[in-house]
């Protein structure tokens, strides 16, 4: 059954507008000139009883003390030795060895699009296992699992780095003289690991297909399609609101396991959505329900299609999602590429195939002809056993509705800033030096150059080191799009917000990336009258300022980076921009309050020290980038994924504050689908034994 996609808000209702108290004014221009980049911020001193000052390291995330890290490494090494058969034992005649950090120089490697076994790679493998003659190693014994490009300046020259699985049986069948070296091979942390069997995560469709009795019996999946557990007229009914990655994967799991799924999407299918975006880019017509943020596939569809994540790219859960993408039409090289991306041109057909499969499962869509309740009109109630809320980070009307119904929501940290654009050839030259000619607009041996930057900057105005420690911020690159373009992601004509996108080949002559600064609840105090939506109003404030600064009609305010650093607007002409609706010379250094502006200025100066030429007159800043992730989090239980304040509601994905990107959102939706299916008695197995434990996500992701 084909899907019809709703043109209404996720709730089926459009909220009536209401007046908001005006925010407190924010200081728009820096009061101090930027004289130098900040050094490492001091940590907050702690005073003991005798009056001495003790400086303690600030521990966050996975950072550990050296002694802790040493003990943990020793533990991991011991675990590796226990898994591997004893040296020289017969157990070593089978199984697999995963060899990591195999380096092949860029000059010797066949190139970025080659994922086979080359002689230079065999030489790196031979060195890792201490085999004397690389050419004697059989190609068929090795499989490339990961290939990435490393152009860091600390290396003598750029190189491709491989992870390879070695099949011992195939190796010994062809080259029995390799036994002496396999017998003595030692496990090494992060470099050499033994596996009794090959790690092969399956795509979800194959895993959940009940006709496959192997998976069926092991997973504990009941054959719900023939009614053995849930008769057709008694299937549990689930509404999934939003067809972004989290909503699609939740729908896929629940549909395959036998639930009656109704998928609601406010925007249009990708075919019509593409036409609406074309009308915006050419005729400045913004469809408020079908644009770069709203519609089938979510906000990531018309972006770079990045498939990078911080939740573990080699975990079984992430691999299951990746292989499901391949099942629906993604190129297989995303399974090997160290920085996989699809590009909008590859995402559109993938989503079409995904939609058709959901239709075959019986997943239904709803078309709402009029979502606005008129005075005196009644409302229609739809009954479901559960509702999966998978809206995106721009569903502000849905956030308002949830707040009005007292759903537990809390503000969450995110980041705001500007998008910087350079000529792509300049970035290629900075990153690759004389090898830059090997890029050839995405068709050469080397990938189009990108960069990833994270800096810690401090408030220059801090009066002492105590204040300085408290006011340090992270400034980082976000959604870097090599060979891409700057695009409009506004959802309201009175607001201006931008992002970057690129196609699969990344052949544009521009490179762009957001440079953003972290902000938190402390920064939202001028908007605290809006309660848990203070972060949303914080975003809106600067989107409205940017719209005013651009002069309207979706013209983007822009400024040379050299002028931005100097707090001036020295010229009225700007270098070329990829943004198609026009740019206007503007004082972007007056757009944000000083603590954001100065953090951006400091970080740009520090970046230029590492990448000489980054700070140049050809570099153009565009305003404003505010929707890096959700500004709030909807509270839920860790194991069941159910809302802590409203039974039957399951908030997932980026809009709920639990993901930050295509992959992490898809994984969150997938795990939620299994958790909900278990509560609905559609699933009785232990998914963690197959896909591993779900990674706890904060929705604050640095690309």
Secondary structure, 3 states (H helix, E strand, C coil): CCCCCCCCCCCCCCCCCCCCCCCCCCCCCCCCCCCCCCCCCCCCEEECCCCCEEECCCCCCCCCCHHHHHHHHHHHHHHHHHHCCCCCCHHHHCCEEEEEEEEEECCCCCCCCCCCCCHHHHHHHHHHHCCCCHHHCCHHHEEEEEEEEECCCCCCCCEEEEEEEEEHHHHHHHCHHHHHHHHHCCCECCCEEEECCCCCCCCHHHHHCCCCHHHHHHHCECCHHHCCCCCHHHCCEEEEECCCHHHHHHHHHHHHCCCEEEEECCCCCHHHHHHHHHHHHHHCCCCCCCCCCCCCCCCCCCCCCECCCCCCCCCHHHHHHHHHHHHCCCCHHHHCECCCECCHHHHHHHHHHHHHHHHHHCCEECCCCCCCCCCCCCCCCCCCCEEEECCCCCCHHHHHHHHHCCCCEEECCEEEEEEEEEEHHHHHHHHHHHHHHHCHHHCCCCCCCCCCCEEEECCCCCCCHHHHHHCCEEEEEEEEECCCEEEECCCCCCCCCEEEECCCCCCCCEEEEEEEEEECHHHHHHHHHHHHHHHHHHHHHHHHHHHHHHCCCCCEEEEEHHHHHHCCCCCCCCCCCCCCCCEEECCHHHCCCHHHHHHHHHHHHHHHHHCCCCCCCCCEEEEEECCCCCCEEECECCCCCCECCCCCEEECCCCCCCCCCHHHHHHHHHHHHHHHHHHCCCECCCCHHHHCCCCCCCCCCCC
